[in-house]
Amino acid sequence: MEPIQLTTERLVLRPFTPADVPAVHSACQDPDIPRYTHVPSPYSLEHARAFVEEMSPNGWRDDSMYNFGLFGRDDDRLVGSMGLHRLAELRTPERQAELGYWTAKEARGRGHTVEAAREVIRWAFEDLGVERLEWYAEAGNEGSRRVALKAGFRMEGIQRAKIHHNGTRRDAWTGSLLPSDLGMPSPTPYLPFPERG
């Protein structure tokens, strides 16, 4: 797929460019980012370069991962990163993807990540034909969970030992989002298990 750009009231969501390497490197020096994500620690300039110049463009090219840099519309300052990772070939009946993100320390608490997530979710459902989005984060990552809830995800529970991090296995909070949760149509009818009183 050709990389695209999305916009919100305060943000431009666009593919990273080589000029963004220093900002990505700087943001990922915050210990909370590698603490709760797969970002390496310590995070070198070479890690940032590989993410920006290789991993992200390759994901767009092979339709496996769509990474966006989140930038302020007014100042072009890096706010964070958001990726939509394909869980199965989107042209097959599964049509599932996973949403992941990190937010630069200076930008936290201002609603930027929720704003970006809502736009990426809209794009995923309307333009990519995704029928189920997943989110997970290490149990205890309250910031990520707040973003997911505000973006519309429904919490489904805890998956034991889902995350491998620094030589340990850790539990994960998990959630999902369906087009119908947002009042949007889905090409495949959903037949939920009937709840019993």
N, C-alpha and C positions, 0 to 999 in steps of 0.2 A: 504494500500500500504506500502511496505517496504521503509523506508527512503533511499534517495539516496544522492550522492555527485556530484556536478558539479564543473567544473574548468574553469577559464578564464585565460587570459594572466597574470593578477596580483592577482587574487583572488581564494580562495577555498570557495565554497558555500556548507555548510554542515548543517545537523541538529544540534541543540544546544545539549550540554552535561552538566551535573551538574558542571563541572569545569568552565563553561562559566558564571555561575551566577554572580560572582563579576564584571565581565566586563560589562554585561548587566545592572546591577544595577548602575554602575558608569556612563555609557553612558546616561542612562535615568534620571540622575540628571540635565542634560541640560534642561532648561525651554522651549526651542523651541520644544522638542519632545512631552511632554504632551500638549503643546499649540496647536499643529496641528494634534495630533493622539488621539487614545483612551487609551493611556498609562496613568495610574492613577498618580495623583499628590497630595501630595508628593509620590514619588516612593520608596517603601521600599525594603529591601532585600527579604522579603517574596513575594512581587509582582514579583520580578525577578525569584525567585525559582519556583513560580507557573507557570509562562510563560515558563520557560526552562524545568521544570521537569513534568509538567502536561498538560498544554494547547497545547504546540507544539507536544509532542509525541502522544497525543490523536487525534490531527488533522490528523497526518499521518496514525494512526491506523484506523480511521473511514472514511478516504478518503474525509474529508471535508475541510482541510486546510493544506498546505504544507509550513511550515516555514523553512527558511534557515538563518543561521548565515553567515554573509559575513566576511571572514577573509583574511588578507594579506597572500599571498603564501610564502613570504620571512620571515615574522616575526610572523605569526599566531595572529596578533593583530586584535581585533574586529573593523570592519569598519562600520557595520550596520546590519540591519535585513530586510528580504524581505519575504513576504508571498503571496502565491497564494491561494485565497479563492474560493472554489467552490460555484457558485451561484445556480446551479441545479445539480442534479445527472449527472455526466459526461457521463454516459451510456445512458442517454435519449437524445432526439433530440436537446434540448436546448444547451448543451455543452458550457456553459459560465462560466467564472471565473473572479475574480477581483484581480488586482495586487496592493499590498500596500507595503510601505517600510518606514524606517527611517534610517538616517545616523548619525553616531557618529560625534560630533562637530569637532574633530580634523581631520576627514577624508573628510570633505565637500570641494567642489570645485575642486576635482581631477579626477572626472569622474568615480569613483568606482561604484556608484549606477547605472549609465547608463550601465556600462559594465556588472554588475550583472543582470540588468533588461533584457538586450538583450539575455543573456544566459537562464534565466528563461522563457522568452517568447518563445525562440526556443524550449525548452523542453516542454512547454505547448502545442504548436501547433504540434510538431512532435511526441512526445511520449505519451502525455495525450489525444490527439485528441480534444483539445479545439478548438472551431470554432469562438469564440468572446471573447475578453478580454476587461474588463472595468477598468477604473481608475477614481477615484475622489479624490478631496482634497478641503479643505475649500477655498473659493474664497479669494484670496490674498496670498496664499501659493505659492509664485513664485518659490521657490526651487524645490518643488515637481512637479510643472507644467513644469519647464525646463527639469527635468529628463524624464517625460512622453513624451514630445515632441521629445527629442533626441532619445528616445527608439522607436519612430515611431507612438505613439498614435496620433489620430486626435481629435482635440477638437470639442465637440458637443454643448457646451453651458453652461448655468447655471441652476442648479436645485434649486429652492427656498426652503429654510428651510429643506434641506436634512439632515444636520448634527445636532445632539443634543449634545451640548457641554457645560458643566458647567451651566446647567439650562437655556440655551438659544438654539434657533434653528438658524442655520446659513446656508447661501447659499453655494453651492458647484460648483466648476468647474468640468466638466465631459468630459471624452474622451473615445474612443474605438479604438481597434486595431483588424483587421481581418488578417487571413493568407495571403489573396490576397494583402493587403497593403505592404507586404514584399516579394511579388512574389512567395508565397508558395501556394500549392494547398489546397483546402478545400473539404472535402467529400460531403458537402451539397452546391449546387449551390446558389449563392447570386444574387438576382434580385433587384437591387437598384431602387428606385423611380426615374423616368426620370426627369432630370432637364429641365425646360422650359426657353427659352430665353426671 
